[in-house]
Amino acid sequence: MTANSQKIPLTSKDALLIADVQNDFLAGGSLAVPRGDEVIEPLNAYIECFRRLGLPIFAIRDWHPRGHCSFIEQGGPWPAHCIAETRGAAFAASLKLPPDVQIVSKATRTDTEAYSGFSGTDLHDRLRQRDVETVFVGGLATDYCVLNTVRDALAFGFRVYVLGDAIRAVNLRSEDGEKAISEMVRLGARLISQDRIVV
């Protein structure tokens, strides 16, 4: 699907949401997203744009307890990943998160899965406290945490831009990523790339 070609000036009502750019989802990790490392360079460019204007940046992360319900050993679909306080749960070292980044930890309870950055977290309240109206969402993975975060953001009434050059899909089925993008656009999100941002 082609990214929207309109120019988008950043404003004080905007926030950047970065989903799950953690070691376990990158090359060599226990649940590596194919080509997941490719999101880091464009995300760093977005981070620089938002940082330059002093706009809020939120880094969402899986922060699982051991024995989390999503793990294969507990009957879930995924290998153990992003266990709190381990290297696999750390953000990628090459992701240039600013010192004042706001970290959002999800799926922190053993018995609860959470693909969305809003699920079981205070992300919505923190965005409202900053008078945010528009969120720009990128990271991993297109067909899971990005998709579900975008769904919830739209349901909460935020305007949503999906960073098409800074997302990659798991693609358990080869078309999952494209289906997720189509679903996000159908729900009202706009697909863009970094060259559309005006700082």
C-alpha positions in Angstrom: 0.0 0.0 0.0 1.4 3.4 -1.0 2.2 5.9 1.7 0.2 9.2 1.8 1.9 12.0 -0.1 0.7 15.0 1.9 3.1 17.1 3.9 2.5 16.9 7.6 3.8 19.7 9.9 4.5 18.6 13.4 2.7 20.5 16.2 2.6 20.6 20.0 -0.3 18.2 19.9 1.8 15.3 18.4 3.5 12.4 20.0 5.7 9.6 18.7 4.9 6.0 19.8 7.7 3.4 19.2 6.5 -0.2 19.6 8.7 -3.0 20.9 12.1 -2.3 19.3 13.7 -4.8 21.7 16.6 -7.2 21.3 14.4 -10.3 21.3 12.5 -9.0 18.2 15.7 -8.2 16.3 18.2 -10.4 14.5 19.6 -13.0 16.9 16.7 -12.6 19.3 14.3 -15.4 20.5 11.4 -14.0 18.4 13.2 -12.1 15.7 10.9 -10.2 13.2 12.2 -10.6 9.7 14.1 -7.5 8.7 13.1 -6.0 12.0 16.5 -4.2 12.3 15.5 -2.1 9.3 13.1 0.0 11.4 15.9 1.5 13.5 17.4 3.9 11.1 14.1 5.5 10.0 12.9 5.6 13.7 16.0 7.5 14.6 15.2 10.1 12.0 11.6 10.4 13.4 13.1 10.6 17.0 15.3 13.5 15.9 12.4 15.4 14.4 10.3 15.0 17.5 13.2 15.7 19.9 14.1 18.9 18.0 10.7 20.3 18.7 10.5 19.0 22.3 7.6 16.7 21.5 6.8 13.6 23.6 8.3 10.3 22.6 7.0 7.1 24.1 8.9 3.8 23.9 6.5 0.8 24.4 8.0 -2.5 25.4 7.0 -6.1 26.3 8.1 -6.6 29.9 7.1 -10.1 30.6 7.4 -12.1 33.8 8.9 -15.5 33.6 6.3 -18.1 32.7 4.1 -15.6 30.8 1.0 -17.0 29.3 2.1 -16.1 25.7 5.1 -18.5 25.9 5.0 -21.9 24.3 5.8 -23.6 27.6 2.6 -22.2 29.1 0.5 -23.1 26.0 0.9 -19.8 24.2 2.0 -19.2 20.6 5.5 -17.7 21.1 8.9 -18.7 22.4 9.9 -17.0 25.6 10.8 -13.4 24.9 11.3 -10.0 26.4 11.5 -11.3 30.0 11.8 -8.2 32.3 15.3 -7.2 33.3 17.0 -9.4 30.7 19.1 -8.4 27.7 16.3 -9.6 25.3 13.9 -7.1 26.8 16.3 -4.2 26.4 15.7 -1.6 23.7 18.1 -1.9 20.7 21.3 -0.2 21.6 21.3 1.6 18.2 17.9 3.1 18.8 18.6 6.7 19.8 16.0 7.2 22.5 16.4 10.6 24.2 17.0 10.9 28.0 13.4 12.0 28.6 11.8 9.2 26.6 8.7 7.9 28.4 8.7 4.1 28.7 5.5 2.2 28.7 5.7 -1.5 29.9 3.0 -3.9 28.8 2.1 -7.6 29.4 3.6 -7.4 32.8 1.2 -9.9 34.4 1.7 -13.6 34.0 -1.9 -14.4 33.0 -2.5 -11.5 30.6 -1.3 -10.9 27.0 -1.1 -7.4 25.7 -0.3 -6.5 22.1 -1.4 -2.9 22.3 0.6 -0.2 24.1 -2.7 0.9 25.7 -3.6 -2.5 27.1 -3.2 -2.5 30.9 -1.0 0.6 30.8 -1.5 4.3 31.6 -0.5 5.4 28.0 -3.8 6.9 27.3 -3.7 9.0 30.5 -0.2 10.1 29.8 -1.0 11.2 26.3 -4.1 13.2 27.5 -2.0 14.8 30.2 0.3 16.2 27.4 -2.8 17.3 25.4 -1.8 15.0 22.6 -4.3 14.7 19.7 -2.2 12.9 17.1 0.1 9.9 17.4 2.7 8.7 15.0 3.2 4.9 15.4 6.2 2.8 14.2 8.2 -0.2 15.4 7.5 -3.9 15.7 5.6 -5.8 14.6 3.2 -4.5 12.0 0.7 -7.4 12.4 0.7 -7.5 16.2 1.8 -4.7 18.4 1.7 -1.9 15.9 -1.8 -3.0 14.6 -3.3 -3.3 18.0 -1.8 0.0 19.3 -3.2 1.8 16.3 -6.6 0.2 16.7 -6.8 1.4 20.3 -5.4 4.8 19.6 -8.2 5.3 17.0 -10.8 3.9 19.4 -9.7 6.5 21.9 -10.1 9.3 19.4 -6.5 10.1 18.4 -5.6 10.9 14.9 -3.1 8.3 13.8 -0.2 8.2 11.3 1.5 4.8 10.7 5.1 5.2 9.8 5.2 2.9 6.8 9.0 3.1 6.5 9.5 2.1 10.1 7.4 -1.0 10.6 8.1 -4.7 9.8 5.8 -7.7 10.1 6.1 -11.2 11.6 4.2 -12.6 8.7 3.3 -16.0 10.0 1.3 -16.0 6.8 3.0 -14.1 4.0 0.2 -11.5 3.7 -0.3 -10.7 7.4 1.7 -7.5 7.3 -0.2 -6.1 4.2 -3.5 -7.1 5.8 -2.6 -5.3 9.0 -1.7 -2.1 7.0 -5.0 -2.4 5.1 -6.9 -2.8 8.3 -5.3 0.2 10.0 -6.0 2.4 7.0 -9.6 1.1 6.8 -10.1 2.1 10.4 -8.9 5.6 9.7 -5.1 5.7 10.1 -2.9 7.3 7.5 0.2 5.6 6.1 3.1 8.0 5.7 6.9 8.0 5.3 9.5 10.3 6.9 9.9 12.5 3.9 6.3 13.8 4.5 7.2 15.2 7.9 7.7 19.0 8.1 9.7 20.2 11.1 
